[in-house]
Structure formats: C-alpha cells, structure tokens
Amino acid sequence: MLLFIGGAARTGKGILVRRLLAERRVSFFSLDVLKMGLTRGVPEYAIDPDAGGLVVGERLWPLVREMSFNLMGEGVDYAVEGELLPKHVAALQGAYPTQIRSCFLGYTTITPERKLRDIRTYAGHPNDWSSDCSDSELLDIIAGMIEFSRYLKAECAAVHLPYFDTSDQFMATLDRVVAYLCAK
C-alpha cells in the first residue's frame, strides 16, 4: 500500500510518518528531501522551495507520480509525505484504488499566534526549519499556511479525499489519521 500524506507545513506530517515507521514498520519518503535535492543539485529544474505548496506541489508531481509507480511495483508499504496536491493524488488513487490510500492535514481554525506558541512549545523534531525563523517571520508563514490549509480542505472535499484539521487536539487528530491510514 502506498500512503500519501499531504498538507501544510507544521501540521504533523513528519511526526505521523515517523510514527508509522515505529509502530507499523512503514518506510517513508519526505518530499522535502526531493525538493531540496533538486533545488541544490539540479538548479535547472527551477524548484523554489519558498514558492509555496501550490507551486512546489505542481513542480514535484511528475517526479512523485513516476516514483509512485516504482514504489507500487515493489509491493512494499510506503508513506510519501510533503507538498502534494489533492487533485494529483485523487487521480492516481482513482487509477489504483487498492494500492493507494491518502489524506491531507491542515489547520484552518487556529489563530496564527496560538499556532506559533504550539510550534515553539513542541520544537525540536527532525527538519525543524521553523526554529531558524523569528517569531514575525514564522507568523507570516503560518498565516500563509492557514490559507493553504483552507485551499486543501476545499480541494479535498471536491475530489473526495479525507482532510484532517490539526488546529485542536493535535495528537488525538494524528491518532485518527493513523487509524484511517492503517484500516484494512
């Protein structure tokens, strides 16, 4: 089974895939690795890591789609997390419904100030780029991610994919995501 976990930054995608690895032995691939590898190693591919989820998701999808075919061919459970767009994942999942499960995470109802407090309180996870940002920089990013979360929520509804909001009850929401992804 190929598990796609998309969503806004700082929604718990990384925590989720590390949990799937520890609890279910599901290997994972973070699209941040691909994004930064292409940014630094193949600059002619023109990936701007700061362009936002819509732009990065569009640019990465052709590679992610082809990687997905290889991963499905291996017959091993694998989670792919990062900047994905619901329309792409829904199309692939529609073509391979027994081999793909997906969901998206966001935060649409939390205030930027509260999200900033949460991020600062629970900092220190791998890939914690947010610790390098000032509070004002991070507040700007969070405001953009709230808007991106609203987009993801609407798009997930349009293409019938699950959307989980981590604005409140963060860990309980991640528990629900694990239960959904691992359901038979």
VEXFIRO-954882 format. One line per field, with one value per atom (N, C-alpha, C): atom name; x, y, z. Coordinates in nm, 4 decimals, m for minus. Example, Ala and Ser with C-alpha at 12.3 -4.5 7.8 and 13.67 -1.06 7.14 Angstrom:
2
at <- N	CA	C	N	CA	C
c1 <- 1.3190	1.2300	1.3200	1.2850	1.3670	1.2900
c2 <- m0.5690	m0.4500	m0.3300	m0.2250	m0.1060	0.0030
c3 <- 0.7800	0.7800	0.7800	0.7080	0.7140	0.7870
//
This chain:
184
at <- N	CA	C	N	CA	C	N	CA	C	N	CA	C	N	CA	C	N	CA	C	N	CA	C	N	CA	C	N	CA	C	N	CA	C	N	CA	C	N	CA	C	N	CA	C	N	CA	C	N	CA	C	N	CA	C	N	CA	C	N	CA	C	N	CA	C	N	CA	C	N	CA	C	N	CA	C	N	CA	C	N	CA	C	N	CA	C	N	CA	C	N	CA	C	N	CA	C	N	CA	C	N	CA	C	N	CA	C	N	CA	C	N	CA	C	N	CA	C	N	CA	C	N	CA	C	N	CA	C	N	CA	C	N	CA	C	N	CA	C	N	CA	C	N	CA	C	N	CA	C	N	CA	C	N	CA	C	N	CA	C	N	CA	C	N	CA	C	N	CA	C	N	CA	C	N	CA	C	N	CA	C	N	CA	C	N	CA	C	N	CA	C	N	CA	C	N	CA	C	N	CA	C	N	CA	C	N	CA	C	N	CA	C	N	CA	C	N	CA	C	N	CA	C	N	CA	C	N	CA	C	N	CA	C	N	CA	C	N	CA	C	N	CA	C	N	CA	C	N	CA	C	N	CA	C	N	CA	C	N	CA	C	N	CA	C	N	CA	C	N	CA	C	N	CA	C	N	CA	C	N	CA	C	N	CA	C	N	CA	C	N	CA	C	N	CA	C	N	CA	C	N	CA	C	N	CA	C	N	CA	C	N	CA	C	N	CA	C	N	CA	C	N	CA	C	N	CA	C	N	CA	C	N	CA	C	N	CA	C	N	CA	C	N	CA	C	N	CA	C	N	CA	C	N	CA	C	N	CA	C	N	CA	C	N	CA	C	N	CA	C	N	CA	C	N	CA	C	N	CA	C	N	CA	C	N	CA	C	N	CA	C	N	CA	C	N	CA	C	N	CA	C	N	CA	C	N	CA	C	N	CA	C	N	CA	C	N	CA	C	N	CA	C	N	CA	C	N	CA	C	N	CA	C	N	CA	C	N	CA	C	N	CA	C	N	CA	C	N	CA	C	N	CA	C	N	CA	C	N	CA	C	N	CA	C	N	CA	C	N	CA	C	N	CA	C	N	CA	C	N	CA	C	N	CA	C	N	CA	C	N	CA	C	N	CA	C	N	CA	C	N	CA	C	N	CA	C	N	CA	C	N	CA	C	N	CA	C	N	CA	C	N	CA	C	N	CA	C	N	CA	C	N	CA	C	N	CA	C	N	CA	C	N	CA	C	N	CA	C	N	CA	C	N	CA	C	N	CA	C	N	CA	C	N	CA	C	N	CA	C	N	CA	C	N	CA	C	N	CA	C	N	CA	C	N	CA	C	N	CA	C	N	CA	C	N	CA	C	N	CA	C	N	CA	C	N	CA	C	N	CA	C	N	CA	C	N	CA	C	N	CA	C	N	CA	C	N	CA	C	N	CA	C	N	CA	C	N	CA	C	N	CA	C
c1 <- 0.0851	0.0000	0.0890	0.0558	0.1248	0.0375	0.0940	0.0213	0.0716	m0.0179	0.0165	m0.0360	0.0520	0.0143	0.0603	m0.0347	m0.0044	m0.0546	m0.0097	m0.0616	0.0276	m0.0210	0.0517	0.1712	0.2631	0.3802	0.3382	0.4067	0.3869	0.2492	0.1999	0.0719	0.0895	0.2101	0.2350	0.2644	0.2861	0.3131	0.4379	0.5440	0.6684	0.6538	0.5860	0.5592	0.4807	0.3829	0.2964	0.3749	0.4605	0.5328	0.6369	0.6978	0.7911	0.7150	0.5947	0.5109	0.4727	0.4358	0.4033	0.5237	0.6415	0.7633	0.7824	0.7714	0.7959	0.6889	0.5628	0.4533	0.4156	0.4306	0.3814	0.4894	0.6103	0.7236	0.6974	0.6306	0.6047	0.7177	0.7958	0.9014	0.8388	0.9174	0.8612	0.9646	0.9110	0.9930	0.9345	1.0162	0.9751	1.0067	0.9057	0.9275	1.0168	1.0390	1.1353	1.2746	1.3076	1.4377	1.4484	1.3442	1.3428	1.3494	1.2664	1.2617	1.3986	1.4620	1.5906	1.7022	1.6939	1.7916	1.7872	1.6658	1.6523	1.6920	1.6570	1.6916	1.8422	1.9140	2.0593	2.1360	2.0847	2.1607	2.1267	2.0058	1.9633	1.8924	1.9667	1.9030	1.8256	1.8618	1.7892	1.6453	1.6137	1.4749	1.3873	1.4485	1.3802	1.2786	1.3203	1.2367	1.2728	1.1746	1.1931	1.1280	1.2069	1.1486	1.0573	1.0666	0.9839	0.8650	0.8384	0.7316	0.5919	0.5820	0.4513	0.4071	0.3152	0.2707	0.2090	0.1339	0.0719	0.1769	0.2715	0.3746	0.4663	0.5137	0.6053	0.5346	0.4102	0.3342	0.3187	0.2929	0.2824	0.4158	0.5234	0.6561	0.7061	0.6773	0.7275	0.6440	0.5165	0.4272	0.4746	0.5244	0.5671	0.6691	0.7619	0.8603	0.7957	0.7108	0.6452	0.5572	0.4849	0.3988	0.4811	0.5922	0.6758	0.7427	0.7842	0.8385	0.7318	0.6075	0.4966	0.4766	0.4877	0.4751	0.5805	0.7035	0.8099	0.7816	0.7384	0.7095	0.5951	0.4910	0.3797	0.4260	0.5168	0.5687	0.6484	0.7070	0.7842	0.6955	0.5689	0.4764	0.5044	0.5734	0.6074	0.5264	0.4755	0.4058	0.5044	0.4601	0.5474	0.4628	0.5090	0.4407	0.5211	0.4523	0.5133	0.4461	0.5264	0.4675	0.5309	0.4474	0.5003	0.4032	0.4611	0.3824	0.3194	0.1990	0.1179	m0.0099	m0.0718	m0.1987	m0.3084	m0.4235	m0.5322	m0.5698	m0.5724	m0.6140	m0.5208	m0.3912	m0.2957	m0.3119	m0.3183	m0.3296	m0.4610	m0.5698	m0.7011	m0.6994	m0.6356	m0.6295	m0.5520	m0.4396	m0.3598	m0.4334	m0.4939	m0.5682	m0.6886	m0.7516	m0.8626	m0.8194	m0.6970	m0.6446	m0.5963	m0.5573	m0.5032	m0.5698	m0.6999	m0.7716	m0.7331	m0.6855	m0.6488	m0.5039	m0.4283	m0.2865	m0.2496	m0.3461	m0.3158	m0.4217	m0.3736	m0.4607	m0.3971	m0.4803	m0.4247	m0.5079	m0.4458	m0.5154	m0.4316	m0.4960	m0.4301	m0.4530	m0.3537	m0.3591	m0.3485	m0.4163	m0.4081	m0.4519	m0.4539	m0.5055	m0.5777	m0.7091	m0.7911	m0.8531	m0.8624	m0.9362	m0.8480	m0.7219	m0.6307	m0.5849	m0.5583	m0.5036	m0.3536	m0.2976	m0.1522	m0.0725	m0.1180	m0.0459	m0.0464	m0.1591	m0.1653	m0.0804	m0.0839	m0.0022	0.1459	0.1840	0.3226	0.3612	0.2757	0.3045	0.3198	0.2300	0.2383	0.3687	0.4042	0.5282	0.6488	0.6528	0.7661	0.7701	0.6546	0.6486	0.6979	0.6618	0.6932	0.8033	0.8914	1.0010	1.1018	1.1875	1.2978	1.2867	1.1797	1.1675	1.2621	1.2943	1.3761	1.3129	1.3952	1.3513	1.2785	1.3211	1.2552	1.3141	1.2891	1.3362	1.2770	1.1627	1.0956	1.1779	1.2676	1.3498	1.4493	1.4723	1.5623	1.4907	1.3590	1.2785	1.2506	1.2453	1.1993	1.0487	0.9950	0.8507	0.7738	0.8189	0.7452	0.7523	0.8679	0.8779	0.7854	0.7855	0.7032	0.5547	0.5166	0.3760	0.3303	0.4160	0.3819	0.3641	0.4535	0.4452	0.3172	0.2884	0.1680	0.0428	0.0359	m0.0807	m0.0979	0.0117	0.0055	m0.0369	0.0084	m0.0277	m0.1744	m0.2294	m0.3727	m0.4523	m0.4108	m0.4781	m0.4614	m0.3404	m0.3161	m0.4003	m0.4150	m0.4994	m0.6446	m0.6921	m0.8293	m0.8438	m0.7431	m0.7429	m0.7476	m0.6594	m0.6547	m0.7873	m0.8477	m0.9755	m1.0820	m1.0884	m1.1866	m1.1568	m1.0312	m0.9936	m1.0181	m0.9888	m1.0153	m1.1649	m1.2470	m1.3923	m1.4328	m1.3731	m1.4088	m1.3701	m1.2585	m1.2121	m1.2336	m1.3042	m1.3446	m1.2275	m1.1340	m1.0234	m1.0367	m0.9925	m1.0019	m0.9090	m0.9619	m0.8865	m0.8999	m0.7876	m0.7865	m0.7302	m0.8024	m0.7596	m0.6908	m0.5665	m0.4877	m0.4882	m0.5845	m0.5927	m0.6096	m0.6924	m0.7194	m0.6927	m0.6635	m0.6419	m0.5426	m0.4270	m0.3243	m0.2941	m0.2563	m0.2170	m0.3369	m0.4530	m0.5732	m0.6085	m0.5864	m0.6112	m0.5132	m0.3872	m0.2895	m0.3252	m0.3811	m0.4291	m0.5367	m0.6281	m0.7345	m0.6759	m0.5737	m0.5104	m0.4454	m0.3731	m0.3110	m0.4172	m0.5259	m0.6339	m0.6908	m0.7090	m0.7606	m0.6612	m0.5360	m0.4369	m0.4123	m0.4244	m0.3924	m0.5155	m0.6330	m0.7547	m0.7477	m0.7984	m0.7974	m0.9155
c2 <- m0.1178	0.0000	0.1232	0.2176	0.3457	0.4472	0.5114	0.6096	0.7483	0.8345	0.9737	1.0594	1.1415	1.2316	1.3719	1.4527	1.5880	1.6868	1.8102	1.9105	2.0308	2.1236	2.2471	2.2176	2.3107	2.2990	2.3001	2.2207	2.2139	2.1613	2.0639	2.0007	1.8656	1.8144	1.6855	1.5740	1.6063	1.5026	1.4227	1.4917	1.4239	1.3379	1.3903	1.3119	1.1870	1.2045	1.0947	0.9833	1.0189	0.9130	0.8445	0.9189	0.8541	0.7598	0.7966	0.7087	0.5825	0.5985	0.4815	0.3885	0.4459	0.3648	0.2881	0.3561	0.2927	0.1891	0.2229	0.1353	0.0292	0.0600	m0.0298	m0.0726	m0.0226	m0.0533	m0.0119	0.1003	0.1559	0.2535	0.2226	0.3130	0.4409	0.5477	0.6731	0.7523	0.8424	0.9345	1.0734	1.1659	1.3042	1.3788	1.4417	1.5172	1.6383	1.6774	1.7846	1.7435	1.6154	1.5657	1.5819	1.5425	1.5572	1.7046	1.7852	1.9291	1.9942	1.9702	2.0347	1.9733	1.8438	1.7818	1.8420	1.8620	1.9247	2.0717	2.1405	2.2820	2.3015	2.2197	2.2366	2.1611	2.0441	1.9571	1.9717	2.0157	2.0303	2.1661	2.2736	2.4061	2.4354	2.3700	2.3932	2.3415	2.2604	2.2153	2.3262	2.4305	2.5531	2.5284	2.4584	2.4428	2.5546	2.6340	2.7370	2.6844	2.6443	2.5833	2.6773	2.8060	2.9039	2.9516	2.8870	2.9324	2.8996	2.8112	2.7744	2.6385	2.5793	2.4437	2.4201	2.5171	2.5000	2.4899	2.5805	2.5830	2.4621	2.4349	2.3228	2.1905	2.1777	2.0557	2.0281	2.1319	2.1168	2.0760	2.1413	2.1143	1.9740	1.9278	1.7973	1.6804	1.7035	1.5923	1.4981	1.5445	1.4467	1.3465	1.3922	1.3014	1.2107	1.2678	1.1896	1.0810	1.1160	1.0172	0.8998	0.9276	0.8199	0.7401	0.8054	0.7339	0.6415	0.6884	0.6106	0.4806	0.4851	0.3623	0.2610	0.3070	0.2167	0.1611	0.2461	0.2005	0.1004	0.1247	0.0294	m0.1035	m0.0983	m0.2203	m0.3062	m0.2427	m0.3181	m0.3966	m0.3570	m0.4272	m0.4097	m0.3042	m0.2756	m0.1542	m0.1585	m0.0410	0.0746	0.1907	0.3071	0.4310	0.5241	0.6522	0.7623	0.8481	0.9639	1.0862	1.1752	1.2922	1.4195	1.5226	1.6521	1.7335	1.8152	1.9091	1.8363	1.7897	1.7195	1.7988	1.7796	1.8460	1.7412	1.7670	1.6679	1.6214	1.7100	1.6695	1.5636	1.5756	1.4777	1.3432	1.3482	1.2250	1.1543	1.2308	1.1710	1.1009	1.1600	1.0973	0.9655	0.9653	0.8433	0.7382	0.7813	0.6889	0.6320	0.7118	0.6617	0.5524	0.5640	0.4629	0.3373	0.3510	0.2396	0.2351	0.2175	0.2310	0.1285	0.0129	m0.0876	m0.0749	0.0129	0.0251	0.1576	0.2497	0.3830	0.4242	0.4821	0.5474	0.6835	0.7840	0.9180	1.0022	1.1084	1.2092	1.3369	1.4426	1.5726	1.6313	1.7068	1.7702	1.9214	1.9912	2.1370	2.1924	2.3244	2.3924	2.5183	2.5134	2.6235	2.7099	2.6618	2.7361	2.7920	2.7627	2.8109	2.9527	3.0334	3.1660	3.1528	3.2434	3.2376	3.2450	3.3253	3.3398	3.2088	3.1406	3.0126	2.9067	2.9048	2.8080	2.8342	2.9616	2.9966	2.9422	2.9601	2.9062	2.7547	2.6883	2.5421	2.4990	2.5665	2.5314	2.5514	2.6626	2.6903	2.5923	2.5531	2.4604	2.3223	2.2771	2.1392	2.1339	2.2313	2.2370	2.1257	2.1030	2.0105	1.8818	1.8631	1.7430	1.7531	1.6406	1.6479	1.7418	1.8062	1.9001	2.0195	2.0619	2.1736	2.3059	2.3380	2.4642	2.5849	2.5665	2.6801	2.7388	2.6609	2.7139	2.8181	2.8228	2.9231	3.0536	3.0584	3.1768	3.2598	3.3910	3.4785	3.4603	3.5074	3.4967	3.5689	3.6859	3.7599	3.6882	3.6293	3.5513	3.4301	3.3630	3.2434	3.2774	3.3895	3.4318	3.4546	3.5130	3.5312	3.3968	3.3037	3.1696	3.1004	3.1091	3.0451	3.1014	3.2327	3.2922	3.2354	3.2200	3.1583	3.0128	2.9418	2.8006	2.7832	2.8777	2.8723	2.8866	2.9775	2.9928	2.8678	2.8123	2.6893	2.5749	2.5692	2.4669	2.4813	2.6023	2.6245	2.5755	2.6019	2.5523	2.3992	2.3368	2.1902	2.1311	2.1900	2.1413	2.1448	2.2557	2.2691	2.1721	2.1594	2.0681	1.9228	1.8878	1.7507	1.7204	1.8149	1.7952	1.7770	1.8547	1.8482	1.7150	1.6565	1.5302	1.4101	1.4319	1.3240	1.2532	1.3333	1.2784	1.3262	1.2464	1.2863	1.4029	1.4952	1.6087	1.6060	1.6169	1.6191	1.7533	1.8203	1.9505	1.9338	1.9798	1.9658	2.0929	2.1826	2.3074	2.2792	2.1826	2.1462	1.9968	1.9575	1.8165	1.7517	1.8123	1.7739	1.6242	1.5722	1.4304	1.3385	1.3752	1.2941	1.2905	1.4002	1.4035	1.3117	1.3152	1.2247	1.0791	1.0504	0.9142	0.8736	0.9652	0.9352	0.9139	0.9899	0.9735	0.8358	0.7946	0.6619	0.5536	0.5659	0.4662	0.4614	0.5764	0.5800	0.5150	0.5556	0.5070	0.3568	0.3047	0.1643	0.0736	0.1280	0.0464	m0.0475	m0.1659	m0.2650	m0.2458
c3 <- 0.0000	0.0000	0.0000	m0.0832	m0.0897	m0.0180	0.0825	0.1627	0.1282	0.0831	0.0562	0.1699	0.2279	0.3359	0.2951	0.2548	0.2131	0.3154	0.3015	0.3924	0.4060	0.4837	0.5112	0.6019	0.6037	0.6911	0.8368	0.9183	1.0632	1.1008	1.0240	1.0565	1.1229	1.1272	1.1899	1.0915	0.9644	0.8641	0.8998	0.9380	0.9735	1.0979	1.1987	1.3197	1.2824	1.1957	1.1546	1.0849	0.9878	0.9164	1.0050	1.0960	1.1893	1.2831	1.3170	1.3995	1.3215	1.1943	1.1114	1.0989	1.0896	1.0832	1.2140	1.3254	1.4553	1.4903	1.4661	1.5089	1.4068	1.2781	1.1736	1.0750	1.0966	1.0086	0.8632	0.8474	0.7142	0.6823	0.5803	0.5368	0.4838	0.4848	0.4348	0.3570	0.2764	0.1996	0.2156	0.2636	0.2779	0.1487	0.0934	m0.0303	m0.0094	0.1169	0.1432	0.0960	0.1090	0.0637	m0.0878	m0.1599	m0.3055	m0.3450	m0.2805	m0.3114	m0.2939	m0.1802	m0.1547	m0.2389	m0.2675	m0.3561	m0.4951	m0.5461	m0.6776	m0.6747	m0.5673	m0.5544	m0.5586	m0.4829	m0.4723	m0.5800	m0.6180	m0.7079	m0.8547	m0.8849	m1.0239	m1.0373	m1.0244	m1.0254	m1.1539	m1.2625	m1.3882	m1.3823	m1.2836	m1.2665	m1.2089	m1.1579	m1.1134	m1.0023	m0.8988	m0.7799	m0.6833	m0.6483	m0.5462	m0.4189	m0.3196	m0.2002	m0.1227	m0.1496	m0.0793	m0.1612	m0.2745	m0.3644	m0.3127	m0.2163	m0.1621	m0.2104	m0.1354	m0.1601	m0.2961	m0.3469	m0.4786	m0.5882	m0.5876	m0.6911	m0.6785	m0.5577	m0.5368	m0.5662	m0.5208	m0.5478	m0.6964	m0.7740	m0.9202	m0.9818	m0.9387	m0.9961	m0.9627	m0.8409	m0.7989	m0.8501	m0.8812	m0.9089	m1.0192	m1.1320	m1.2334	m1.1802	m1.0987	m1.0390	m0.9350	m0.8518	m0.7464	m0.8087	m0.9128	m0.9804	m1.0307	m1.0987	m1.1523	m1.0407	m0.9352	m0.8200	m0.7609	m0.7606	m0.7048	m0.7805	m0.9118	m0.9903	m0.9491	m0.9290	m0.8849	m0.7462	m0.6547	m0.5190	m0.5164	m0.5949	m0.6006	m0.6591	m0.7544	m0.8160	m0.7200	m0.6174	m0.5192	m0.4232	m0.4119	m0.3240	m0.1761	m0.1398	m0.0005	0.0447	0.1691	0.2220	0.2322	0.1862	0.1826	0.2020	0.2823	0.3020	0.2337	0.1628	0.0979	0.1583	0.2178	0.2821	0.2305	0.2206	0.1824	0.1006	0.0143	m0.0652	m0.1834	m0.1581	m0.2566	m0.2780	m0.3918	m0.4194	m0.4331	m0.3734	m0.3764	m0.5167	m0.6147	m0.7497	m0.8082	m0.7827	m0.8343	m0.7644	m0.6324	m0.5549	m0.5864	m0.5980	m0.6285	m0.7633	m0.8621	m0.9948	m0.9887	m0.9200	m0.9087	m0.8249	m0.7171	m0.6318	m0.7069	m0.7918	m0.8724	m0.9684	m1.0190	m1.1111	m1.0387	m0.9135	m0.8350	m0.6963	m0.6903	m0.5628	m0.4566	m0.4961	m0.3958	m0.3507	m0.4151	m0.3833	m0.3167	m0.3101	m0.2573	m0.1559	m0.0478	0.0497	0.0763	0.0986	0.1147	0.2096	0.2566	0.3347	0.3350	0.3769	0.3847	0.5229	0.5697	0.7009	0.6849	0.7721	0.7711	0.9045	0.9117	1.0308	0.9842	0.9918	0.9391	1.0469	1.1692	1.2722	1.3827	1.3809	1.4849	1.4497	1.5505	1.5241	1.4986	1.4197	1.3972	1.5270	1.6211	1.7476	1.8268	1.8300	1.9014	1.8313	1.6975	1.6240	1.6499	1.6549	1.6860	1.8234	1.9235	2.0575	2.0530	1.9800	1.9694	1.9029	1.7949	1.7234	1.8145	1.8851	1.9736	2.0914	2.1415	2.2548	2.2161	2.0963	2.0561	1.9509	1.9506	1.8542	1.8802	1.7825	1.8012	1.7236	1.6483	1.5662	1.4470	1.3837	1.2623	1.1591	1.0816	0.9786	1.0400	1.1564	1.2238	1.1774	1.0531	0.9953	1.0675	1.1338	1.1976	1.3114	1.3703	1.4794	1.4299	1.2984	1.2411	1.2070	1.2272	1.1928	1.3172	1.2968	1.4044	1.4197	1.5304	1.5506	1.4403	1.3998	1.2957	1.1610	1.1290	1.0052	1.0098	1.1230	1.1364	1.1356	1.1938	1.1892	1.0451	0.9633	0.8210	0.7516	0.7790	0.7196	0.7654	0.8938	0.9488	0.8832	0.8658	0.8004	0.6595	0.5872	0.4546	0.4598	0.5613	0.5749	0.6151	0.6889	0.7199	0.5904	0.5056	0.3753	0.2896	0.2892	0.2136	0.2696	0.4018	0.4645	0.4181	0.4082	0.3599	0.2158	0.1347	m0.0028	m0.0037	0.0762	0.0806	0.1264	0.2269	0.2777	0.1682	0.0961	m0.0121	m0.1260	m0.1630	m0.2718	m0.2341	m0.1095	m0.0644	m0.0731	m0.0341	m0.0446	m0.1903	m0.2796	m0.4221	m0.4857	m0.4427	m0.5032	m0.4106	m0.3018	m0.2101	m0.1430	m0.0939	m0.0151	0.1291	0.2250	0.3654	0.3984	0.4751	0.5263	0.6782	0.7475	0.8935	0.9389	1.0276	1.0761	1.2114	1.2197	1.3413	1.4264	1.4013	1.4790	1.6277	1.6611	1.8004	1.8168	1.9367	1.9692	1.8720	1.8634	1.7664	1.7697	1.8857	1.8927	1.8718	1.9223	1.9002	1.7518	1.6836	1.5391	1.4673	1.5068	1.4456	1.4737	1.5909	1.6199	1.5193	1.4885	1.3918	1.2522	1.2177	1.0868	1.0781	1.1805	1.1798	1.1656	1.2401	1.2321	1.0903	1.0292	0.8918	0.7943	0.8011	0.7061	0.7194	0.8412	0.8652	0.8651	0.8417	0.8371	0.7183	0.7362	0.6276	0.5370
//
